[in-house]
């Protein structure tokens, strides 16, 4: 009922412990708090909060238009609704190293278990768009040092994302990953890898957890969990997948109204009222105080 029964500190410790097992952790992207509850209900190990999804939810492209306040607010709304650890996209840290430090503490207060800071120029753009630019190694490592120094909970996972592969190639990505680890990164997110061999090369180059981004319509092939586990990947994210599924269904529904004048033929594809009430835990609210929550929970439909 209400919010998570697990504290943010416990979620961070749980994420560290899960990463230490070496097993692949699956983090679907939660596009709102309700989808976060669904992710937990389906048995996933964590959830991801995508900057691209936050931007899209605001009706904006993913080109660095969102603010720290918008990201922190949505992160808190999502993270507090689930016992799972939440990993959030913190873009470039929203500014220079001092801004990065403030970003870390603001997102720490929002209750996330980890976040990643990238090495694109500011403002950034979607990692799977052409025309990206990255900062020099010195600036990239300054951001990560500022992030690591600013955290108050040592279990907060500071992940470094590098986009340099698409610009200067795999060798540059490996060199950048090593420098970011030396600067204090707890994990590495090599963006837009072309194939499994490239993921494996990064995996062999650094001794920290590696994240794979399995976003649809991007630069990377959509590898299976087993394929990623076989090359030593530790976290896989599906950042925009649930939003794409939901918006695809919404568009089909609207088209049906236009075409048929009714949603009668779409009802079978909808989440039922009963299932929605299960996810929202209506029964627990009803049991909490029947003098206040004096409603009946439907048992059908």
Order of alpha helices (4+ residues) and beta strands (2+ residues): alpha-beta-alpha-beta-alpha-alpha-beta-alpha-beta-alpha-beta-alpha-alpha-beta-alpha-beta-alpha-beta-alpha-alpha-alpha
